[in-house]
Amino acid sequence: MELQDLIRRVIEIGHRRGFVTFDQINELMPSTKTAPEDIETLMEALSAAEIQITDE
């Protein structure tokens, strides 16, 4: 999954539920090719969309 597709999908989940969990992000994010910059970009996008990340 491309980074922009991942961001779009996580934001969709966040808008629908009001938050997104770390587990949901981990399930969608490919573990083998994830650069720290990609994680930072995702976190910034979630912050801009005012979506909280929770442990539950």
mmJSON file of the N, C-alpha and C atoms, coordinates in Angstrom:
{"data_MODEL":{"atom_site":{
"group_PDB":["ATOM","ATOM","ATOM","ATOM","ATOM","ATOM","ATOM","ATOM","ATOM","ATOM","ATOM","ATOM","ATOM","ATOM","ATOM","ATOM","ATOM","ATOM","ATOM","ATOM","ATOM","ATOM","ATOM","ATOM","ATOM","ATOM","ATOM","ATOM","ATOM","ATOM","ATOM","ATOM","ATOM","ATOM","ATOM","ATOM","ATOM","ATOM","ATOM","ATOM","ATOM","ATOM","ATOM","ATOM","ATOM","ATOM","ATOM","ATOM","ATOM","ATOM","ATOM","ATOM","ATOM","ATOM","ATOM","ATOM","ATOM","ATOM","ATOM","ATOM","ATOM","ATOM","ATOM","ATOM","ATOM","ATOM","ATOM","ATOM","ATOM","ATOM","ATOM","ATOM","ATOM","ATOM","ATOM","ATOM","ATOM","ATOM","ATOM","ATOM","ATOM","ATOM","ATOM","ATOM","ATOM","ATOM","ATOM","ATOM","ATOM","ATOM","ATOM","ATOM","ATOM","ATOM","ATOM","ATOM","ATOM","ATOM","ATOM","ATOM","ATOM","ATOM","ATOM","ATOM","ATOM","ATOM","ATOM","ATOM","ATOM","ATOM","ATOM","ATOM","ATOM","ATOM","ATOM","ATOM","ATOM","ATOM","ATOM","ATOM","ATOM","ATOM","ATOM","ATOM","ATOM","ATOM","ATOM","ATOM","ATOM","ATOM","ATOM","ATOM","ATOM","ATOM","ATOM","ATOM","ATOM","ATOM","ATOM","ATOM","ATOM","ATOM","ATOM","ATOM","ATOM","ATOM","ATOM","ATOM","ATOM","ATOM","ATOM","ATOM","ATOM","ATOM","ATOM","ATOM","ATOM","ATOM","ATOM","ATOM","ATOM","ATOM","ATOM","ATOM","ATOM","ATOM","ATOM","ATOM"],
"id":[1,2,3,4,5,6,7,8,9,10,11,12,13,14,15,16,17,18,19,20,21,22,23,24,25,26,27,28,29,30,31,32,33,34,35,36,37,38,39,40,41,42,43,44,45,46,47,48,49,50,51,52,53,54,55,56,57,58,59,60,61,62,63,64,65,66,67,68,69,70,71,72,73,74,75,76,77,78,79,80,81,82,83,84,85,86,87,88,89,90,91,92,93,94,95,96,97,98,99,100,101,102,103,104,105,106,107,108,109,110,111,112,113,114,115,116,117,118,119,120,121,122,123,124,125,126,127,128,129,130,131,132,133,134,135,136,137,138,139,140,141,142,143,144,145,146,147,148,149,150,151,152,153,154,155,156,157,158,159,160,161,162,163,164,165,166,167,168],
"type_symbol":["N","C","C","N","C","C","N","C","C","N","C","C","N","C","C","N","C","C","N","C","C","N","C","C","N","C","C","N","C","C","N","C","C","N","C","C","N","C","C","N","C","C","N","C","C","N","C","C","N","C","C","N","C","C","N","C","C","N","C","C","N","C","C","N","C","C","N","C","C","N","C","C","N","C","C","N","C","C","N","C","C","N","C","C","N","C","C","N","C","C","N","C","C","N","C","C","N","C","C","N","C","C","N","C","C","N","C","C","N","C","C","N","C","C","N","C","C","N","C","C","N","C","C","N","C","C","N","C","C","N","C","C","N","C","C","N","C","C","N","C","C","N","C","C","N","C","C","N","C","C","N","C","C","N","C","C","N","C","C","N","C","C","N","C","C","N","C","C"],
"label_atom_id":["N","CA","C","N","CA","C","N","CA","C","N","CA","C","N","CA","C","N","CA","C","N","CA","C","N","CA","C","N","CA","C","N","CA","C","N","CA","C","N","CA","C","N","CA","C","N","CA","C","N","CA","C","N","CA","C","N","CA","C","N","CA","C","N","CA","C","N","CA","C","N","CA","C","N","CA","C","N","CA","C","N","CA","C","N","CA","C","N","CA","C","N","CA","C","N","CA","C","N","CA","C","N","CA","C","N","CA","C","N","CA","C","N","CA","C","N","CA","C","N","CA","C","N","CA","C","N","CA","C","N","CA","C","N","CA","C","N","CA","C","N","CA","C","N","CA","C","N","CA","C","N","CA","C","N","CA","C","N","CA","C","N","CA","C","N","CA","C","N","CA","C","N","CA","C","N","CA","C","N","CA","C","N","CA","C","N","CA","C","N","CA","C","N","CA","C"],
"label_alt_id":[null,null,null,null,null,null,null,null,null,null,null,null,null,null,null,null,null,null,null,null,null,null,null,null,null,null,null,null,null,null,null,null,null,null,null,null,null,null,null,null,null,null,null,null,null,null,null,null,null,null,null,null,null,null,null,null,null,null,null,null,null,null,null,null,null,null,null,null,null,null,null,null,null,null,null,null,null,null,null,null,null,null,null,null,null,null,null,null,null,null,null,null,null,null,null,null,null,null,null,null,null,null,null,null,null,null,null,null,null,null,null,null,null,null,null,null,null,null,null,null,null,null,null,null,null,null,null,null,null,null,null,null,null,null,null,null,null,null,null,null,null,null,null,null,null,null,null,null,null,null,null,null,null,null,null,null,null,null,null,null,null,null,null,null,null,null,null,null],
"label_comp_id":["MET","MET","MET","GLU","GLU","GLU","LEU","LEU","LEU","GLN","GLN","GLN","ASP","ASP","ASP","LEU","LEU","LEU","ILE","ILE","ILE","ARG","ARG","ARG","ARG","ARG","ARG","VAL","VAL","VAL","ILE","ILE","ILE","GLU","GLU","GLU","ILE","ILE","ILE","GLY","GLY","GLY","HIS","HIS","HIS","ARG","ARG","ARG","ARG","ARG","ARG","GLY","GLY","GLY","PHE","PHE","PHE","VAL","VAL","VAL","THR","THR","THR","PHE","PHE","PHE","ASP","ASP","ASP","GLN","GLN","GLN","ILE","ILE","ILE","ASN","ASN","ASN","GLU","GLU","GLU","LEU","LEU","LEU","MET","MET","MET","PRO","PRO","PRO","SER","SER","SER","THR","THR","THR","LYS","LYS","LYS","THR","THR","THR","ALA","ALA","ALA","PRO","PRO","PRO","GLU","GLU","GLU","ASP","ASP","ASP","ILE","ILE","ILE","GLU","GLU","GLU","THR","THR","THR","LEU","LEU","LEU","MET","MET","MET","GLU","GLU","GLU","ALA","ALA","ALA","LEU","LEU","LEU","SER","SER","SER","ALA","ALA","ALA","ALA","ALA","ALA","GLU","GLU","GLU","ILE","ILE","ILE","GLN","GLN","GLN","ILE","ILE","ILE","THR","THR","THR","ASP","ASP","ASP","GLU","GLU","GLU"],
"label_asym_id":["A","A","A","A","A","A","A","A","A","A","A","A","A","A","A","A","A","A","A","A","A","A","A","A","A","A","A","A","A","A","A","A","A","A","A","A","A","A","A","A","A","A","A","A","A","A","A","A","A","A","A","A","A","A","A","A","A","A","A","A","A","A","A","A","A","A","A","A","A","A","A","A","A","A","A","A","A","A","A","A","A","A","A","A","A","A","A","A","A","A","A","A","A","A","A","A","A","A","A","A","A","A","A","A","A","A","A","A","A","A","A","A","A","A","A","A","A","A","A","A","A","A","A","A","A","A","A","A","A","A","A","A","A","A","A","A","A","A","A","A","A","A","A","A","A","A","A","A","A","A","A","A","A","A","A","A","A","A","A","A","A","A","A","A","A","A","A","A"],
"label_entity_id":["1","1","1","1","1","1","1","1","1","1","1","1","1","1","1","1","1","1","1","1","1","1","1","1","1","1","1","1","1","1","1","1","1","1","1","1","1","1","1","1","1","1","1","1","1","1","1","1","1","1","1","1","1","1","1","1","1","1","1","1","1","1","1","1","1","1","1","1","1","1","1","1","1","1","1","1","1","1","1","1","1","1","1","1","1","1","1","1","1","1","1","1","1","1","1","1","1","1","1","1","1","1","1","1","1","1","1","1","1","1","1","1","1","1","1","1","1","1","1","1","1","1","1","1","1","1","1","1","1","1","1","1","1","1","1","1","1","1","1","1","1","1","1","1","1","1","1","1","1","1","1","1","1","1","1","1","1","1","1","1","1","1","1","1","1","1","1","1"],
"label_seq_id":[1,1,1,2,2,2,3,3,3,4,4,4,5,5,5,6,6,6,7,7,7,8,8,8,9,9,9,10,10,10,11,11,11,12,12,12,13,13,13,14,14,14,15,15,15,16,16,16,17,17,17,18,18,18,19,19,19,20,20,20,21,21,21,22,22,22,23,23,23,24,24,24,25,25,25,26,26,26,27,27,27,28,28,28,29,29,29,30,30,30,31,31,31,32,32,32,33,33,33,34,34,34,35,35,35,36,36,36,37,37,37,38,38,38,39,39,39,40,40,40,41,41,41,42,42,42,43,43,43,44,44,44,45,45,45,46,46,46,47,47,47,48,48,48,49,49,49,50,50,50,51,51,51,52,52,52,53,53,53,54,54,54,55,55,55,56,56,56],
"pdbx_PDB_ins_code":[null,null,null,null,null,null,null,null,null,null,null,null,null,null,null,null,null,null,null,null,null,null,null,null,null,null,null,null,null,null,null,null,null,null,null,null,null,null,null,null,null,null,null,null,null,null,null,null,null,null,null,null,null,null,null,null,null,null,null,null,null,null,null,null,null,null,null,null,null,null,null,null,null,null,null,null,null,null,null,null,null,null,null,null,null,null,null,null,null,null,null,null,null,null,null,null,null,null,null,null,null,null,null,null,null,null,null,null,null,null,null,null,null,null,null,null,null,null,null,null,null,null,null,null,null,null,null,null,null,null,null,null,null,null,null,null,null,null,null,null,null,null,null,null,null,null,null,null,null,null,null,null,null,null,null,null,null,null,null,null,null,null,null,null,null,null,null,null],
"Cartn_x":[0.851,0.0,0.902,0.599,1.346,1.063,2.002,1.866,0.596,0.309,-0.883,-2.162,-2.164,-3.323,-3.477,-2.366,-2.38,-2.937,-2.45,-2.919,-4.415,-4.845,-6.266,-7.111,-6.666,-7.408,-7.462,-6.339,-6.309,-7.195,-7.185,-8.041,-9.51,-9.845,-11.232,-11.681,-10.842,-11.156,-11.314,-10.397,-10.439,-11.685,-12.103,-13.312,-14.556,-14.574,-15.735,-15.879,-14.763,-14.797,-14.502,-13.917,-13.551,-12.127,-11.496,-10.102,-9.586,-8.313,-7.685,-6.734,-6.57,-5.681,-4.322,-3.327,-1.999,-2.072,-2.902,-3.053,-3.616,-4.585,-5.145,-4.089,-3.306,-2.229,-1.223,-0.828,0.148,-0.361,-1.651,-2.229,-2.174,-2.342,-2.352,-0.964,-0.041,1.284,2.21,2.822,3.765,5.003,5.328,6.433,7.804,7.906,9.208,9.741,8.86,9.318,8.914,8.722,8.267,9.462,9.625,10.699,10.203,11.096,10.687,9.992,10.402,9.775,8.319,8.028,6.646,5.761,6.286,5.535,5.272,6.276,6.127,5.077,5.094,4.113,2.704,2.543,1.239,0.758,1.628,1.257,0.869,1.588,1.26,-0.1,-0.392,-1.678,-2.824,-2.619,-3.65,-3.859,-2.795,-2.897,-3.644,-3.322,-3.987,-5.479,-5.817,-7.22,-7.911,-7.171,-7.673,-8.193,-7.441,-7.785,-6.819,-7.375,-6.56,-6.148,-4.979,-4.478,-4.541,-5.136,-5.269,-4.644,-4.468,-3.931,-5.006,-6.258,-7.348,-8.01],
"Cartn_y":[-1.169,0.0,1.238,2.161,3.409,4.251,5.124,5.951,6.792,7.423,8.269,7.449,6.224,5.336,4.943,4.675,4.326,5.485,6.681,7.862,8.056,7.943,8.106,7.064,5.823,4.742,4.963,5.338,5.567,6.752,7.805,8.965,8.583,7.742,7.274,6.547,5.66,4.926,5.905,6.839,7.819,8.681,9.11,9.93,9.121,7.874,7.028,6.723,6.451,6.053,7.204,8.265,9.379,9.27,8.153,7.904,6.721,6.469,5.301,4.707,3.397,2.762,2.469,2.316,1.931,0.575,-0.336,-1.661,-1.55,-0.67,-0.486,0.047,0.986,1.527,0.441,-0.338,-1.403,-2.466,-2.762,-3.744,-3.265,-1.977,-1.43,-1.097,-0.789,-0.332,-1.526,-1.56,-2.65,-2.508,-3.541,-3.464,-3.517,-4.065,-4.247,-2.998,-2.105,-0.938,0.38,0.415,1.635,2.458,3.602,4.516,5.436,5.887,6.82,8.062,8.509,9.681,9.398,8.156,7.79,7.817,7.324,7.335,8.768,9.612,11.022,11.703,11.411,11.974,11.53,10.253,9.741,10.435,10.58,11.224,12.687,13.372,14.764,14.865,13.926,13.929,13.681,12.759,12.492,13.705,14.357,15.553,16.66,16.848,17.876,17.574,16.294,15.891,15.821,16.162,16.16,14.79,13.752,12.379,11.924,11.47,10.996,9.555,9.207,7.838,7.318,6.132,5.551,4.165,3.65,2.319,1.252,1.621,0.637,0.493],
"Cartn_z":[0.0,0.0,0.0,-0.898,-0.971,0.273,0.618,1.812,1.771,0.654,0.56,0.712,0.18,0.35,1.812,2.468,3.889,4.702,4.454,5.179,4.963,3.731,3.414,4.155,4.184,4.854,6.365,6.968,8.418,8.786,7.971,8.234,8.096,7.117,6.983,8.247,8.746,9.98,11.136,11.24,12.32,12.291,11.114,11.008,11.364,10.959,11.227,12.715,13.399,14.797,15.757,15.24,16.098,16.628,16.376,16.784,15.987,16.1,15.488,16.52,16.512,17.481,16.841,17.693,17.198,16.507,17.034,16.419,15.004,14.797,13.457,12.495,12.965,12.124,11.797,12.797,12.582,11.614,11.66,10.746,9.298,9.086,7.736,7.204,8.097,7.694,7.443,6.269,5.994,6.876,7.606,8.564,7.893,6.693,6.068,5.383,4.969,4.202,4.822,6.107,6.756,7.226,6.612,6.985,8.093,8.963,10.016,9.465,8.292,7.682,7.329,6.916,6.583,7.827,8.928,10.183,10.616,10.5,10.864,9.979,8.69,7.767,8.143,8.485,8.901,10.167,11.142,12.406,12.182,11.31,11.001,10.312,9.411,8.72,9.701,10.632,11.631,12.534,12.894,13.724,12.979,11.714,10.913,10.751,10.711,10.587,11.954,13.001,14.376,14.792,14.421,14.795,15.871,16.972,18.086,17.859,18.388,18.357,19.783,19.943,21.277,21.329,22.553,22.747,22.646,22.824,22.843,21.52],
"occupancy":[1.0,1.0,1.0,1.0,1.0,1.0,1.0,1.0,1.0,1.0,1.0,1.0,1.0,1.0,1.0,1.0,1.0,1.0,1.0,1.0,1.0,1.0,1.0,1.0,1.0,1.0,1.0,1.0,1.0,1.0,1.0,1.0,1.0,1.0,1.0,1.0,1.0,1.0,1.0,1.0,1.0,1.0,1.0,1.0,1.0,1.0,1.0,1.0,1.0,1.0,1.0,1.0,1.0,1.0,1.0,1.0,1.0,1.0,1.0,1.0,1.0,1.0,1.0,1.0,1.0,1.0,1.0,1.0,1.0,1.0,1.0,1.0,1.0,1.0,1.0,1.0,1.0,1.0,1.0,1.0,1.0,1.0,1.0,1.0,1.0,1.0,1.0,1.0,1.0,1.0,1.0,1.0,1.0,1.0,1.0,1.0,1.0,1.0,1.0,1.0,1.0,1.0,1.0,1.0,1.0,1.0,1.0,1.0,1.0,1.0,1.0,1.0,1.0,1.0,1.0,1.0,1.0,1.0,1.0,1.0,1.0,1.0,1.0,1.0,1.0,1.0,1.0,1.0,1.0,1.0,1.0,1.0,1.0,1.0,1.0,1.0,1.0,1.0,1.0,1.0,1.0,1.0,1.0,1.0,1.0,1.0,1.0,1.0,1.0,1.0,1.0,1.0,1.0,1.0,1.0,1.0,1.0,1.0,1.0,1.0,1.0,1.0,1.0,1.0,1.0,1.0,1.0,1.0],
"B_iso_or_equiv":[0.0,0.0,0.0,0.0,0.0,0.0,0.0,0.0,0.0,0.0,0.0,0.0,0.0,0.0,0.0,0.0,0.0,0.0,0.0,0.0,0.0,0.0,0.0,0.0,0.0,0.0,0.0,0.0,0.0,0.0,0.0,0.0,0.0,0.0,0.0,0.0,0.0,0.0,0.0,0.0,0.0,0.0,0.0,0.0,0.0,0.0,0.0,0.0,0.0,0.0,0.0,0.0,0.0,0.0,0.0,0.0,0.0,0.0,0.0,0.0,0.0,0.0,0.0,0.0,0.0,0.0,0.0,0.0,0.0,0.0,0.0,0.0,0.0,0.0,0.0,0.0,0.0,0.0,0.0,0.0,0.0,0.0,0.0,0.0,0.0,0.0,0.0,0.0,0.0,0.0,0.0,0.0,0.0,0.0,0.0,0.0,0.0,0.0,0.0,0.0,0.0,0.0,0.0,0.0,0.0,0.0,0.0,0.0,0.0,0.0,0.0,0.0,0.0,0.0,0.0,0.0,0.0,0.0,0.0,0.0,0.0,0.0,0.0,0.0,0.0,0.0,0.0,0.0,0.0,0.0,0.0,0.0,0.0,0.0,0.0,0.0,0.0,0.0,0.0,0.0,0.0,0.0,0.0,0.0,0.0,0.0,0.0,0.0,0.0,0.0,0.0,0.0,0.0,0.0,0.0,0.0,0.0,0.0,0.0,0.0,0.0,0.0,0.0,0.0,0.0,0.0,0.0,0.0],
"pdbx_formal_charge":[null,null,null,null,null,null,null,null,null,null,null,null,null,null,null,null,null,null,null,null,null,null,null,null,null,null,null,null,null,null,null,null,null,null,null,null,null,null,null,null,null,null,null,null,null,null,null,null,null,null,null,null,null,null,null,null,null,null,null,null,null,null,null,null,null,null,null,null,null,null,null,null,null,null,null,null,null,null,null,null,null,null,null,null,null,null,null,null,null,null,null,null,null,null,null,null,null,null,null,null,null,null,null,null,null,null,null,null,null,null,null,null,null,null,null,null,null,null,null,null,null,null,null,null,null,null,null,null,null,null,null,null,null,null,null,null,null,null,null,null,null,null,null,null,null,null,null,null,null,null,null,null,null,null,null,null,null,null,null,null,null,null,null,null,null,null,null,null],
"auth_seq_id":[1,1,1,2,2,2,3,3,3,4,4,4,5,5,5,6,6,6,7,7,7,8,8,8,9,9,9,10,10,10,11,11,11,12,12,12,13,13,13,14,14,14,15,15,15,16,16,16,17,17,17,18,18,18,19,19,19,20,20,20,21,21,21,22,22,22,23,23,23,24,24,24,25,25,25,26,26,26,27,27,27,28,28,28,29,29,29,30,30,30,31,31,31,32,32,32,33,33,33,34,34,34,35,35,35,36,36,36,37,37,37,38,38,38,39,39,39,40,40,40,41,41,41,42,42,42,43,43,43,44,44,44,45,45,45,46,46,46,47,47,47,48,48,48,49,49,49,50,50,50,51,51,51,52,52,52,53,53,53,54,54,54,55,55,55,56,56,56],
"auth_comp_id":["MET","MET","MET","GLU","GLU","GLU","LEU","LEU","LEU","GLN","GLN","GLN","ASP","ASP","ASP","LEU","LEU","LEU","ILE","ILE","ILE","ARG","ARG","ARG","ARG","ARG","ARG","VAL","VAL","VAL","ILE","ILE","ILE","GLU","GLU","GLU","ILE","ILE","ILE","GLY","GLY","GLY","HIS","HIS","HIS","ARG","ARG","ARG","ARG","ARG","ARG","GLY","GLY","GLY","PHE","PHE","PHE","VAL","VAL","VAL","THR","THR","THR","PHE","PHE","PHE","ASP","ASP","ASP","GLN","GLN","GLN","ILE","ILE","ILE","ASN","ASN","ASN","GLU","GLU","GLU","LEU","LEU","LEU","MET","MET","MET","PRO","PRO","PRO","SER","SER","SER","THR","THR","THR","LYS","LYS","LYS","THR","THR","THR","ALA","ALA","ALA","PRO","PRO","PRO","GLU","GLU","GLU","ASP","ASP","ASP","ILE","ILE","ILE","GLU","GLU","GLU","THR","THR","THR","LEU","LEU","LEU","MET","MET","MET","GLU","GLU","GLU","ALA","ALA","ALA","LEU","LEU","LEU","SER","SER","SER","ALA","ALA","ALA","ALA","ALA","ALA","GLU","GLU","GLU","ILE","ILE","ILE","GLN","GLN","GLN","ILE","ILE","ILE","THR","THR","THR","ASP","ASP","ASP","GLU","GLU","GLU"],
"auth_asym_id":["A","A","A","A","A","A","A","A","A","A","A","A","A","A","A","A","A","A","A","A","A","A","A","A","A","A","A","A","A","A","A","A","A","A","A","A","A","A","A","A","A","A","A","A","A","A","A","A","A","A","A","A","A","A","A","A","A","A","A","A","A","A","A","A","A","A","A","A","A","A","A","A","A","A","A","A","A","A","A","A","A","A","A","A","A","A","A","A","A","A","A","A","A","A","A","A","A","A","A","A","A","A","A","A","A","A","A","A","A","A","A","A","A","A","A","A","A","A","A","A","A","A","A","A","A","A","A","A","A","A","A","A","A","A","A","A","A","A","A","A","A","A","A","A","A","A","A","A","A","A","A","A","A","A","A","A","A","A","A","A","A","A","A","A","A","A","A","A"],
"auth_atom_id":["N","CA","C","N","CA","C","N","CA","C","N","CA","C","N","CA","C","N","CA","C","N","CA","C","N","CA","C","N","CA","C","N","CA","C","N","CA","C","N","CA","C","N","CA","C","N","CA","C","N","CA","C","N","CA","C","N","CA","C","N","CA","C","N","CA","C","N","CA","C","N","CA","C","N","CA","C","N","CA","C","N","CA","C","N","CA","C","N","CA","C","N","CA","C","N","CA","C","N","CA","C","N","CA","C","N","CA","C","N","CA","C","N","CA","C","N","CA","C","N","CA","C","N","CA","C","N","CA","C","N","CA","C","N","CA","C","N","CA","C","N","CA","C","N","CA","C","N","CA","C","N","CA","C","N","CA","C","N","CA","C","N","CA","C","N","CA","C","N","CA","C","N","CA","C","N","CA","C","N","CA","C","N","CA","C","N","CA","C","N","CA","C","N","CA","C"],
"pdbx_PDB_model_num":[1,1,1,1,1,1,1,1,1,1,1,1,1,1,1,1,1,1,1,1,1,1,1,1,1,1,1,1,1,1,1,1,1,1,1,1,1,1,1,1,1,1,1,1,1,1,1,1,1,1,1,1,1,1,1,1,1,1,1,1,1,1,1,1,1,1,1,1,1,1,1,1,1,1,1,1,1,1,1,1,1,1,1,1,1,1,1,1,1,1,1,1,1,1,1,1,1,1,1,1,1,1,1,1,1,1,1,1,1,1,1,1,1,1,1,1,1,1,1,1,1,1,1,1,1,1,1,1,1,1,1,1,1,1,1,1,1,1,1,1,1,1,1,1,1,1,1,1,1,1,1,1,1,1,1,1,1,1,1,1,1,1,1,1,1,1,1,1]
}}}
